[in-house]
């Protein structure tokens, strides 16, 4: 039986389904972080100093580190009371640390690598230790040990990677560190003798968790809007660039529509109905991570075809212009399976179309390639609309 002091740290019925203003304030930091990652990628696609593929790999590692921080924070505030002073202090610690890491992102593999890595490790370990000491081990004294065990495996790799001068060695060390961090998160931080942390459905504020995922995806769409506006406002406003601006806005609307059509709007119900809510919620975090990465990459594509709509299309640009929407559809298909235990044929057809059209798109102009991606997404959204008209509303039926 839980003690009264334990209950004060756990969510009650009055706070279960609400995201607090402090949590939303934290999201503003990650808006900035996404803009830094996006700006970094735009430079890689247009400048070529680091190389497109090396730049993509580096940006991915930085993104995954930031996403892990946000994801663990959201997971925690979905079963712990975010209005409790201890939890609010943890959120503020996270805000300060994530902002410092975001500032370091543009040169996160160069002169600011040590700042990024040391801040990451200090934040991850520091907030766990603080929560354990301030909460006197409540509500689960073993959870801190589980998390610290896994952080102890990855932290040296992050720090050493941040301090070495060789970029290749840094990339290798940080890749292993990311794999360790995500393996622990995915498995529930299993530890010898203690096992993994299992959270029952009654402990998770399903609607809160769903709302936080939805809010972060909207943040990613907002970052894409920021890229569109910045690119167009700095252009000559000629006909082709105006066409790119309109096309980018239309594509963003399609991404919003495809996400929120049914599955994206019933995440809370799906978690409530799941036989293993912790597993489902963790899976949803990974699905949203893929979708948000796809949106960020798609936003980079917007910048490319708005600023240079005509002329030669570098083959690497297709990674953003077509690869971004494809990555989004992969994540969205995964989410649909998690909610309904099925995947719509339209999403699979959209992925197939993007793959088959890529060789031909290499001979098109950037704006035309962007139009190809938009037409594919329009087809997926149209199929969703037709299905909704022909079938009654579907209720979530998670596969686990």
Residue pairs with C-beta under 8 A, 6 or more apart in sequence:
2 10
2 139
3 138
5 136
5 138
6 138
6 139
8 81
8 84
9 80
9 81
9 84
9 86
9 87
9 135
9 138
9 139
10 79
10 80
10 81
10 139
10 203
11 78
11 79
11 80
11 81
11 205
11 208
12 81
15 81
15 82
15 83
15 205
16 205
16 207
16 208
17 205
17 207
17 208
17 211
17 268
18 208
19 82
19 208
19 211
19 212
19 215
20 82
20 83
22 82
22 88
22 91
22 92
23 74
23 77
23 82
23 91
23 212
24 215
25 95
26 70
26 73
26 91
26 94
26 95
26 98
27 215
27 216
27 219
29 95
29 98
29 99
29 102
30 66
30 70
30 98
30 102
30 216
30 219
31 219
31 222
31 223
32 99
32 102
33 66
33 98
33 101
33 102
33 105
34 219
34 220
34 223
34 292
34 296
35 223
35 226
35 227
36 102
36 103
36 105
36 106
37 59
37 62
37 63
37 66
37 105
37 296
38 223
38 227
38 296
38 299
38 300
38 303
39 106
40 55
40 58
40 59
40 62
40 105
40 106
40 108
41 55
41 56
41 59
41 296
41 297
41 300
41 320
42 227
42 300
42 303
42 304
43 49
43 55
44 50
44 51
44 52
44 54
44 55
44 56
44 59
45 52
45 55
45 300
45 304
45 314
45 316
45 317
45 320
46 304
50 58
50 109
52 316
52 319
53 316
54 167
56 319
57 171
58 108
58 109
58 171
60 293
61 171
61 174
61 175
61 178
62 105
62 108
62 109
62 116
63 293
63 296
64 178
64 182
64 289
65 101
65 116
65 120
65 174
65 178
65 181
66 98
66 101
66 102
67 289
67 292
68 178
68 181
68 182
68 185
69 94
69 97
69 98
69 101
69 120
69 123
69 124
70 98
70 216
71 185
71 285
71 289
72 185
73 90
73 91
73 94
74 209
74 212
74 213
74 216
74 285
75 209
75 281
75 282
75 285
76 87
76 90
77 87
77 91
77 208
77 212
78 204
78 205
78 206
78 208
78 209
78 212
78 281
79 199
79 203
79 204
79 205
80 87
80 139
81 87
82 88
82 91
86 131
86 134
86 135
89 130
89 134
90 127
90 130
90 131
93 123
93 126
93 127
93 130
94 123
94 127
97 119
97 120
97 122
97 123
97 126
97 127
98 123
100 115
100 119
101 108
101 116
101 119
101 120
101 123
103 112
104 112
104 113
104 115
104 116
104 119
105 112
105 116
106 112
107 113
108 116
109 167
109 170
109 171
113 161
113 162
113 163
113 170
114 162
114 163
115 162
116 162
117 158
117 159
117 161
117 162
117 163
117 174
118 159
118 162
120 158
121 151
121 155
121 158
121 159
124 151
124 155
125 148
125 151
125 155
128 144
128 147
128 148
128 151
129 144
129 148
131 144
132 141
132 144
137 144
140 197
142 191
142 194
142 197
143 189
143 197
145 191
145 194
146 188
146 189
146 190
146 191
146 194
146 196
146 197
147 184
147 189
149 189
149 191
150 180
150 181
150 183
150 184
150 189
150 191
151 181
153 180
153 184
154 176
154 177
154 178
154 180
154 181
154 184
155 177
157 173
157 174
157 176
157 177
157 180
158 173
158 174
158 177
160 173
161 169
161 170
161 171
161 172
161 173
161 174
161 177
162 170
164 170
164 173
184 190
185 282
185 285
186 282
186 286
187 196
188 196
188 197
188 198
188 278
188 282
189 196
189 197
190 196
197 278
198 278
199 277
199 278
200 277
200 278
201 271
201 272
201 274
201 277
204 271
204 277
204 278
204 281
206 267
206 268
206 269
206 271
206 272
206 277
207 268
208 268
209 267
209 268
209 271
209 281
209 284
210 267
210 268
210 270
210 271
211 268
213 267
213 284
213 285
213 288
214 260
214 264
214 265
214 267
216 288
216 292
217 259
217 264
217 288
217 291
217 292
217 295
218 256
220 291
220 292
220 295
220 296
221 252
221 255
221 256
221 295
223 295
223 296
223 299
224 248
224 252
224 255
224 295
224 296
224 298
224 299
224 302
225 249
225 252
227 299
227 300
227 302
227 303
228 245
228 248
228 249
228 252
228 299
228 302
228 306
230 303
231 245
231 248
231 302
231 303
231 306
231 307
232 241
232 242
232 244
232 245
232 306
234 307
235 241
235 245
235 306
235 307
240 309
240 310
240 367
241 306
241 307
241 309
243 309
243 367
244 302
244 305
244 306
244 309
244 367
244 370
245 306
247 305
247 367
247 370
247 371
247 374
248 302
248 305
248 306
248 370
250 374
251 298
251 302
251 325
251 370
251 373
251 374
251 377
252 302
254 374
254 377
254 378
254 380
254 381
255 295
255 298
255 325
255 328
255 377
257 381
257 384
258 328
258 329
258 332
258 377
258 380
258 381
258 384
259 291
259 332
261 381
261 384
261 388
262 339
262 340
262 384
262 388
262 393
262 394
263 332
263 335
263 336
263 339
263 340
264 332
264 335
266 339
266 395
266 396
267 284
267 339
269 395
269 396
270 280
270 338
270 339
270 396
270 398
271 277
271 280
271 281
271 284
271 398
273 396
273 397
273 398
274 280
274 398
274 400
275 398
275 400
276 400
279 400
280 338
280 398
280 400
283 334
283 338
284 335
284 338
286 334
287 331
287 332
287 334
287 335
287 338
288 331
288 335
289 331
290 327
290 328
290 330
290 331
290 334
291 327
291 328
291 331
291 332
291 335
292 331
293 327
293 331
294 324
294 325
294 326
294 327
294 328
294 329
294 330
294 331
295 324
295 328
296 324
297 319
297 320
297 323
297 324
297 327
298 320
298 321
298 324
298 325
298 328
298 373
299 324
300 320
300 324
301 317
301 320
301 321
301 322
301 324
301 370
301 373
302 370
304 317
304 320
304 321
304 366
305 321
305 366
305 367
305 369
305 370
308 366
309 365
309 366
309 367
310 365
310 366
310 367
311 365
311 366
313 361
313 362
313 363
313 364
313 365
313 366
313 369
315 362
317 366
317 369
318 358
318 361
318 362
318 369
321 361
321 366
321 369
321 370
321 373
322 354
322 357
322 358
322 361
322 369
322 372
322 373
324 373
325 354
325 373
325 376
325 377
326 351
326 354
326 355
329 347
329 350
329 351
329 354
329 380
330 351
332 347
333 343
333 344
333 347
333 348
333 351
336 342
336 343
336 344
336 347
337 343
337 399
338 398
338 399
339 396
339 398
340 394
340 396
340 397
340 398
341 397
341 398
341 399
344 383
344 384
344 387
345 383
346 379
346 380
346 383
346 384
346 387
347 380
349 379
349 380
349 383
350 376
350 377
350 379
350 380
353 376
353 379
354 373
354 376
357 372
357 376
361 368
361 369
361 372
364 372
